[in-house]
């Protein structure tokens, strides 16, 4: 399987596209320098004293002695708009803005610049300039998560904390889906070519299932290892090139351990289901038609990603964490939004492990009964009766 072109492409496309995206961002951001446009806004000060701090970001405030002068400047488009500061401003906080354009409301950049200009001049001489800057600056709040003992927690919250689990959820779905589908296709081809008869003459059905599942699991694990090993490099490149909250991203050992555990158990559950599908279907094509019914269960938590992020402890998502087909992806996404209780993780792992053992037992019976049947797919009733009789 690992020599197949499709497997190689799926394995390498994630890190390659990530690195390529970062390189393209570096090239584009280096080649394109954003143009800084200065907007001229006039003002008429009928009070007096508003003559400082006229440069506010990209807005340049120009003083005019009279309204007539400001009107002429507006008509000649020397300024985009102008305001009149009247004595009523000090009582009401309202100023009049004049423009040639239709506006539902003043531009946000102009409003912000005027607010800083007016407040700075009112406070000038009363408090130091550093405090004026502090008053005009937006409030910045940095959240730090603590443990119950008052120490800084190893895992902090924020959007960066959601990004890694979300990416790993998608990778988990991709790996489980592709690995399991390869298993189903391979089993279908062996059944069509009668190669399966040769295999069953040498090993028992249970040995055949275990060998195929473990072999495919090892191939899927190679994908995960490649992705996990490349993740720190990609994160480092992204933090240096893009910066922002990406520079705070980190993958904790606990998260990596849970990811590997849930990948292995999740893969085994789906692989065993697909072996059972391959045993009762007559061809690889027919088996592929039934596979989406089960792969949708792995994907469906992604449909509710917004709700999981907003309400991670909702009972419905707790149930999805414990249900074996939805557990891997649901848990990954909940880990980014909240601290999942240890008992839920333990119960979820136990349920997954029990599903693997129980599925292996039932699938062995199905394989023993139906794998060598050709031409007609057994009905659901026949399968159930076979399991009861076996």
Secondary structure, DSSP 8 states (H G I E B T S, - for coil): -TTSHHHHHHHHHHHHHHHHHHHHHHHHHHH-------EEEEEEESSS---S--EETTEEEEEESSHHHHHHHHHTTSSSEEEEE-THHHHH---EEEESS--SS--HHHHHHHHHHHHHHHHBTTB-HHHHHHHHS--------B-TTSSB-SS--SHHHHHHHHHHHHHHHHHHHHHHHHHHHHHHHHHHTTHHHHHHTTS-HHHHHHHHHHHHHHHHHHHHHHHHHHHHHHHHHHHHHT-GGGGG----HHHHHHHHHHHHHHHHHHHHHHHHHHHHSSSHHHHHHHHHHHHHHHHHHHHTHHHHHH-TT-HHHHHHHHSHHHHHHHHHHHHHHS---HHHHHHHHHHHHHHHHHHHHHHHHHHHHHTT--SS---HHHHHHHHHH-
